[in-house]
Amino acid sequence: MHVDLIDLRLYLHILDTGNITAGAARSHLSLAAASARIRAMEASLGIEFLQRGRRGVTPTAAGKALARHARLLLQQAERMQQDLTEYAKGVKGQVRLLCNTTAISEYLPERLADFLCQHPNLDIDLQELPSLRITHALRQGVADLGIISDAVDTYGLQTRHFHDDPLVLIVPLGHPLSATPASFIESLQYDHVGLAADSALAVYLEEQALHAGFRLQTRIRADAFDGLIRMVARGAGLGIVPQAALQRWSHLQGFKAQPLNEEWACRSLLLCARSFEQLPGYAKALLEALSAPLRKNA
């Protein structure tokens, strides 16, 4: 199939306006030239993309598929042009990275700081989202890279192991559940201390509770893991945090940490993209930096 970006823009303009004449005008082409381009596209594959009628045109099933691919290709072409223009002006490029709560708070600050120091012409657009929303964003081509839990479906995406990330239940000393290991379901009988309601981990835990037929009873929400752990240690309620978050508070008395044995809690974090091979060069550089062992300060 031989098409160029002009063909694809013309085709989308025709779909947007509903007829070839208006689509040609929007593309600054004559009607004859526009019609010839559409016929050539259809002839190259022997497939009709448009159904012609007295009231205009509508896409066939193949035409709808072409429209999806055309929008992605044009989006990528526009991003490429913007990135190259910015470099020509001496302005920084940008990588868009989507992450869940644990990655963004526990594993990324030092890695991203090192990467930025080594790449002064790059910025990172970092956003926290639940893993499921990250996979949707990657499939739609609106982000370069993601870091997600391995509990979500990654169909159509490429993944690479990033870090083990088990979740643990923390219980105040003297609490009824502190004597013996407890399950997530058992913990739902008691009040919890949680993170902000829109944080990726809070959303994830709410979903797991609902799947089990319960509601998570959250008495108070903390801005970060540190505040959550400190409130649990003072008896405000139970909490669920990544095991990595406890390392900074190993000296703190007043709570007991218990592993959660549910399969969804014994998770790993994955680096994820639509295609690692097709990432822009600067996004590939970030991928390799995140895949390498963390460099320790001298």
N, C-alpha and C positions, 0 to 999 in steps of 0.2 A: 504494500500500500504506500503510495507516494503522496504525502501531504506536507504542507508547511504551516507555519504559525498563522499566516494570512488565511489559509483555508479553514483552520480551526476557529479563528476569531469570527470569520464570516459565518460559519455554521452556527455558532452560538448566538450571533446577532440575529440570524434568521429565526432560531427557536425563540429568542426573547421577544421578537417583534411579531412573530406568527406568520410572516410572509417573506418571500425572497426579495421583493422590491424594497421593502423597508430595511431588511437586513443588508442589502447591497448599499443602500444609501448610508447606513450607519458605518459601514466598512469603507466608505469613500470609493466604491467600485460602481461601474455601470451595471445595469441589469444583465446585459449580455455576458459580461465578464464573470459576474457572480454565478449565473446559471451554468456557464461552462465549467467553472471550478467545482461546483457541486456534482455535475454530471461526471467529471473526471474522477472525483473521489469515489463515487458509486461504481463506476466502470472498473476501477482498479481492483476491486474486490468482488464485483458481480453482485453487490448487495444494495438494495435501496435503503437510504437513511431517512428519507422524507416521504410522507404520503401527501400528494397534492390534492387539493380540493378547491371548490369555488370560494370558500371563505379563508383560504390560506393553506398552510402546511402544518403537519404534526409529525413528530418523530416516530419511526417504526421501533420495534424492540432493539434492533441493531443500532438505530439512531440514538436511542436513549443510552446505550452502552458507550457509543462514540462521545456523547456529550459529557459523560462522567470522566472519561479519560482526557477529553479536550480541556476540561476545566482544571484538572490536576496538572497537565502539561503546561498550560498557560500560566498557572500559578507558579510553577517551578521556574519557568522562563522569566517571569517578572521578578522573582526573588533573586535569580542569578544576575539579572541586569542591575537591580538595586545594590547587591553586594559588590559587584565589580565597579559600579559607579562610585560607591562609597570608598573603595580602595583607591580609585583614581584620584579622589579628592583628599586622600590622606586621612579619611575618617575611619573609625573602627568598624569591623564586622561584628556580627552577633550570632551566638548559638542559643537556641531555645531548648531548655532542659526542664522536663516535668518530673517531679519526684513525689514519693509518698512521705509521710511524716518522719519516719525513722531515718530515711536516707538524708533528708534535708537537715536534720538536727544532729545526727550522730556520726555520719560517715563522710559528709561532703565538705564541711567548712575548710579543713586543712587542704584537701585535694584541690578544691576549686581555687583557693588562695594561691597555691603553688602554680596552678595552670595559668592564672591571670598574670602572675609575675613573669612567667616564661613567655607569654603571648601578649605583649602590651597593645597590640592592635585589635584585640578581641574583647568583646563584652559577653556576658552570659545573662540571658533572660531566664531566671529561675522562678518556678512556680510550683506550689504544693497542690496536689490533687489526689483523690483516691485512685488506686491502681486501675480500676475499671475505666474510669474517665480518661486516664492517660492512654490506655490502649486504643480507645475510640479516637482520641486526638491524633495519635500517630497514624492510624489507618487513614484518616482524612487529610494527612499531610500538613497539619498546622503546627507541628513541632519537629525538631530534629531527633532528639533522644529522650528516653524516659527511663526511670528506675522504678520498678514495680515489684509487687509481691508475686511469687510463683503460684499463688492460689487462683489467679485470674486466667481466663482464656487468652492465649496469645496467637490464635490462628491468624495466619497471614502476616505475621511479624517475625523478625529474627531476634533471638535473645542470646545473652551471654551472662554467665554467673558473675554476680558482683559481690555479695556478702551473705553469709548465714545470718538470719535475723529472728531467732525464736522470741516469742512473747512469754512473759512471766507474770504471775499474779503476786502482788505484794499485799501483805496482810499486817495490820498493827499487832504488836505483841499483846497477848491476852484476849484477842478476838476468838470467837468460837471456831473459826477455820484455821487458826494458827497451829493447832495441835497436830493435825494430820493433813496430807496433801489433799487439795480440793480441786474439783473440776470447774470449768467456766460456768456450767449450769448451776452448780451449787453456789457459786459466788453471786449469782443473780438474785438470790434471796436477800441480799444485803445491799446497803447503800454503797455507791462508788464515788470516787473522785475521778473526774475525767478531764480531757483536754477540751479546747474550744470546740463547739458543736460542728463547725465547718472544717475542722482538721481532718486529714485523711484517715488517721487511726480511729478517731471518734466515730466517723461514719462507718468504718469497717466493723468496729465492735457492735455498733447499733444493729447493723445488718446481721451479724452472727447471732445476736440475741433474738431478733425477730424470726430468723430461720428456725430457732429452737422453740419458738412459741412464747417468748418472754419479752419484757421490756427492761432495758438497762436503767436502773434507778440512780441518777446522777445528782448528788447533793450540791456539788460545787465544781466549777471548771477552772483549771489552771492554764496559764499561757504556754507553759513548757513542761517537759518531763521533770525538771528539777523541782519546780513548785509542787507538782503532783506528788512526787516521792516524799517531800518534806511534810505535806499535809497528811499523807497516809501514816507517816511515822508519828504524828501527833494525835492519831486516832480518829481522823475525820471520816474515814471510810476505807474501802478496798480500792486497789488500782491495778491496771494492767499496762505494762510498759515493755519495751524491748529490753532484752537482757543487757545490751550494750549501754543503755542509759543508767544502769545501776553501778557501773564501774567508777563513776565519779563520786558515788555516795556509799562506797563500801565501809567507810568509817562511821556512818550514821547508825545510831542505835534506834530501836523503837519499832522496827518492822521485820518481817520475815518474807523472803522471796521463795516462791514455789513455781516450778515449771508447769506450764499448761500442756497436757498431753493430747488435746484435740489436734487433729491433723492440720487444720487451718492455722493453728498457732505455731506449729513447728515449721516455719516458713523460711524461705531464702529470698533474697532480693536479686532481681535480674536487670541487667542493662538491656534496653529494648529499642528497636527502630524498625521502620518498614524494610529497609535494606541497608546493612552496614556498608556494602560495597558502593552503593549509590549516594552515600552521604557527601555533602560538600566537604572540601579539604579541611576546613577549620573544625567542622563537627567530627570528622574522623580523628583529628588531633585530640579533641576532648575525649572521644571514646577510648583511645589508646591510653590517655592519661588516667582515666578512671579504671581501666583494666589492669594497670600496673600496681605493684605494691606501694603502699603509702611511704613516701620518703620522710625519714625522721630528721628533725632539726639537728644540726651539728652542735 
